[in-house]
């Protein structure tokens, strides 16, 4: 346990440094680029750099890929899920379809023959999550030959499908939370910390993801950058991989149930209003943020993480 904590702390520090370096490099490269591609108006009407998303995604994926001690299956799943989620988010950030929001909005548009970028993102993230879930191995307690037999067992197939669904749902859930500065990064750090300290097979991925989130948090809180779909989907997918790697089937099913329930709830309830109505959550949400005297009241956003900018 102690060794895992020390190892996780080192990887978190590496992720934090990588996020800072990645943003500094991208910011230097994009200094002369078109502002329409790298700047957006946030919820307060301020112009904010969109480089936070690519920076945190590049930092996390590179650090995980270069970790020589990461379990190969977990590393493969993390890089696959994170890369696909990053690509899907980037496409939506650059050319998102206006108007359609949430699952209902995008699927409703699809029923009328209109394919939105959010629908495409939903398909990409879902496919990436399922492929990543297929990379993972259900936990076994028997000898090595039991592992071989389980590969063709229906329970193993169900486990991989459920794990893939958790990864995709986690990517979308992170996007659902990315409606205020620092909110999703605080959630990622809080969720990654116990996984990183547990020594579970995905603890290295959790530590690196949490470290990258911590490295980007000050810039996000100060409204210098925003994650956009690119960053939020990536860190969510990586956290999903970390949470299901080595987890018992009942744990995976429980995670999927919680994520599915929250996603369905987001179609009807504004997460911002729920947070603001709870004193403890509201305090954590505002911790470190810029003074909010000119903040507008929370709007009843149909939060659907698919396709929101």
C-alpha positions in Angstrom: 0.0 0.0 0.0 2.8 2.4 1.0 4.8 1.6 -2.1 1.7 2.2 -4.3 1.1 5.6 -2.7 4.7 6.6 -3.4 4.6 5.3 -6.9 1.3 7.1 -7.5 2.6 10.3 -6.1 5.6 10.2 -8.5 3.3 9.6 -11.5 0.9 12.4 -10.4 3.9 14.8 -10.2 5.0 13.7 -13.7 1.5 14.2 -15.0 1.3 17.6 -13.5 4.6 18.7 -15.0 3.6 17.2 -18.4 0.3 19.2 -18.4 2.2 22.4 -17.7 4.8 21.8 -20.3 2.2 20.6 -22.9 0.2 23.8 -22.5 3.3 26.1 -22.6 4.4 24.4 -25.8 1.0 24.5 -27.5 0.5 28.1 -26.4 3.9 29.0 -28.0 3.1 27.2 -31.2 -0.4 28.6 -31.6 0.5 32.2 -30.7 0.2 33.3 -34.3 -2.7 31.0 -35.2 -6.3 32.1 -36.0 -8.0 33.1 -32.8 -11.3 31.6 -34.0 -9.8 28.2 -33.7 -8.2 28.6 -30.3 -10.5 31.0 -28.4 -14.1 30.7 -27.3 -16.5 32.7 -25.2 -17.2 31.1 -21.8 -20.3 31.2 -19.7 -19.4 34.7 -18.4 -18.8 36.1 -21.8 -15.0 36.1 -21.5 -12.6 35.0 -24.3 -10.9 31.9 -23.1 -8.2 29.7 -24.8 -9.3 26.3 -26.0 -5.7 24.9 -25.7 -6.4 23.5 -22.2 -8.2 20.4 -23.7 -5.5 19.4 -26.2 -2.8 20.2 -23.6 -4.2 17.9 -20.9 -5.0 15.2 -23.4 -1.5 15.2 -24.9 0.1 15.2 -21.5 -2.0 12.4 -20.1 -1.7 10.1 -23.1 2.0 10.7 -23.6 2.8 10.1 -19.9 0.7 6.9 -19.8 2.2 5.6 -23.0 5.8 6.2 -21.7 5.2 4.6 -18.3 7.4 1.5 -18.5 5.7 -0.2 -15.4 2.1 0.2 -16.5 0.2 -3.1 -16.9 0.2 -3.6 -20.7 -3.5 -4.3 -21.0 -4.5 -1.3 -18.9 -2.1 1.0 -20.8 -3.4 -0.2 -24.1 -7.0 0.4 -23.0 -6.2 3.8 -21.6 -4.4 5.0 -24.7 -7.1 3.7 -27.0 -10.0 5.1 -25.1 -8.3 8.4 -24.4 -7.2 8.9 -28.0 -10.6 8.2 -29.4 -12.3 10.4 -26.8 -9.9 13.2 -27.6 -10.4 12.9 -31.3 -14.2 12.9 -30.9 -14.1 15.9 -28.6 -11.8 17.8 -30.9 -14.0 17.3 -33.9 -17.0 18.6 -31.9 -15.1 21.5 -30.5 -14.0 22.6 -34.0 -17.2 22.0 -35.9 -20.0 21.3 -33.3 -23.5 21.4 -34.6 -25.4 24.4 -33.0 -28.8 23.9 -31.4 -28.8 20.2 -30.6 -28.0 19.4 -27.0 -28.0 16.2 -24.9 -28.9 12.7 -26.0 -32.5 13.7 -26.7 -31.5 16.6 -28.9 -29.0 14.6 -30.9 -31.0 11.5 -31.2 -34.1 13.6 -32.1 -32.2 15.2 -34.9 -31.1 11.8 -36.1 -34.7 10.7 -36.3 -35.4 13.6 -38.6 -32.5 12.6 -40.8 -30.0 15.1 -39.5 -26.6 13.7 -38.3 -25.1 16.1 -35.8 -21.5 16.2 -34.7 -22.7 15.2 -31.2 -24.2 12.0 -32.7 -20.9 11.3 -34.4 -19.1 11.9 -31.1 -21.5 9.6 -29.3 -20.7 6.8 -31.8 -16.9 7.4 -31.6 -16.7 7.5 -27.8 -19.0 4.4 -27.5 -16.9 2.5 -30.0 -13.6 3.6 -28.3 -15.0 2.6 -24.9 -16.0 -0.9 -26.1 -12.7 -1.5 -27.8 -10.9 -0.4 -24.6 -13.1 -2.6 -22.5 -12.2 -5.6 -24.7 -8.5 -5.0 -23.9 -9.2 -5.6 -20.2 -9.2 -8.9 -18.5 -11.8 -9.9 -15.9 -10.2 -10.6 -12.5 -9.5 -14.3 -11.8 -8.5 -16.1 -8.7 -7.5 -19.4 -10.2 -4.4 -20.6 -12.0 -3.3 -19.2 -15.4 -5.2 -21.8 -17.4 -8.4 -20.4 -15.9 -7.6 -17.1 -17.5 -7.5 -18.8 -20.9 -10.8 -20.5 -20.4 -12.6 -17.3 -19.3 -11.8 -15.6 -22.6 -14.5 -17.6 -24.2 -16.9 -17.4 -21.2 -20.1 -15.4 -21.6 -19.4 -13.8 -18.2 -16.0 -12.5 -19.5 -17.7 -11.1 -22.6 -20.4 -9.4 -20.4 -17.6 -8.0 -18.2 -15.8 -6.4 -21.1 -19.0 -5.0 -22.6 -19.9 -3.5 -19.2 -16.4 -2.1 -18.7 -16.5 -0.5 -22.1 -19.8 1.1 -21.4 -18.4 2.5 -18.1 -15.5 4.0 -20.0 -17.7 5.7 -22.6 -20.2 6.9 -19.9 -17.4 8.3 -17.8 -16.1 10.3 -20.8 -19.6 11.7 -21.3 -20.1 12.4 -17.6 -16.9 14.5 -17.5 -18.3 16.6 -20.3 -21.6 17.0 -18.4 -19.6 18.5 -15.5 -17.5 20.8 -17.6 -19.9 23.8 -17.3 -17.9 26.0 -14.9 -14.2 26.7 -14.4 -12.4 23.9 -12.6 -15.4 21.8 -11.9 -14.6 18.7 -13.9 -10.9 18.9 -13.0 -11.8 18.9 -9.3 -14.1 16.0 -9.8 -11.4 14.1 -11.7 -8.8 14.7 -8.9 -11.3 13.6 -6.2 -12.2 10.4 -8.1 -8.6 9.6 -9.1 -7.0 9.9 -5.7 -8.5 6.8 -4.0 -7.9 4.7 -7.1 -4.3 5.9 -7.3 -3.8 5.1 -3.6 -5.4 1.7 -3.8 -2.7 -0.1 -5.8 -5.4 -1.5 -8.1 -4.3 -2.4 -11.7 -5.4 1.0 -12.9 -3.7 3.1 -10.2 -1.0 4.4 -12.4 -3.5 5.7 -15.0 -5.5 7.3 -12.2 -2.4 8.9 -10.7 -1.3 10.3 -14.1 -4.8 11.5 -15.0 -5.2 13.2 -11.6 -1.8 14.8 -11.9 -2.6 16.2 -15.3 -5.9 17.6 -13.9 -4.0 19.2 -11.1 -1.5 20.8 -13.4 -4.2 22.3 -15.6 -6.5 23.3 -12.7 -5.0 26.8 -11.9 -5.3 27.8 -15.5 -8.9 26.6 -15.7 -9.9 28.3 -12.5 -8.4 31.6 -13.6 -10.3 31.3 -16.9 -7.1 31.4 -19.0 -8.1 28.1 -20.6 -11.1 25.8 -20.9 -11.0 22.1 -21.5 -13.8 21.9 -24.0 -15.0 18.5 -25.2 -11.5 17.6 -26.1 -10.1 17.6 -22.6 -13.2 16.6 -20.7 -13.9 13.6 -22.8 -10.2 12.4 -22.6 -9.8 12.7 -18.8 -13.2 11.1 -18.3 -12.4 8.1 -20.5 -9.0 7.7 -18.7 -10.7 7.8 -15.3 -13.2 5.2 -16.6 -10.4 2.9 -17.6 -8.7 3.3 -14.2 -11.9 2.6 -12.3 -12.8 -0.7 -14.1 -9.3 -2.1 -14.4 -9.2 -5.1 -12.1 -12.6 -4.3 -10.6 -15.0 -7.0 -9.7 -17.9 -7.5 -12.0 -20.4 -6.2 -9.4 -18.3 -3.1 -9.0 -18.3 -2.5 -12.8 -22.1 -3.0 -13.0 -22.6 -0.6 -10.0 -20.5 2.0 -11.7 -22.4 1.6 -14.9 -25.7 1.9 -13.1 -24.6 5.1 -11.3 -23.3 6.7 -14.5 -26.4 5.8 -16.5 -28.6 7.2 -13.8 -26.8 10.5 -13.7 -26.7 10.8 -17.4 -30.5 10.2 -17.6 -31.0 12.7 -14.8 -28.9 15.3 -16.6 -31.5 15.4 -19.4 -34.1 16.9 -16.9 -32.1 18.5 -14.1 -29.4 21.2 -14.3 -26.3 20.0 -12.4 -25.3 23.6 -11.9 -28.5 24.3 -10.0 -28.1 21.2 -7.9 -24.6 22.2 -7.0 -25.5 25.7 -6.2 -28.4 24.6 -4.0 -26.0 22.5 -1.8 -23.8 24.7 0.4 -20.9 22.2 0.6 -20.9 21.4 -3.1 -21.3 25.1 -3.9 -18.3 26.0 -1.7 -16.1 23.3 -3.3 -17.3 24.4 -6.8 -16.3 28.0 -6.2 -13.1 27.3 -4.4 -10.3 29.0 -6.3 -12.5 30.5 -9.0 -12.5 34.2 -9.9 -14.8 36.5 -8.0 -18.4 35.7 -9.1 -20.0 39.1 -8.6 -20.7 39.3 -12.3 -21.7 35.7 -12.8 -25.1 35.2 -14.3 -27.5 32.9 -12.5 -27.2 29.3 -13.5 -29.2 28.6 -16.5 -31.4 25.5 -16.8 -29.0 23.9 -19.3 -30.0 20.7 -20.9 -26.6 19.5 -19.8 -26.2 16.5 -22.3 -22.5 16.1 -22.5 -22.8 15.0 -26.2 -22.1 18.0 -28.3 -21.9 20.7 -25.7 -19.1 23.2 -26.1 
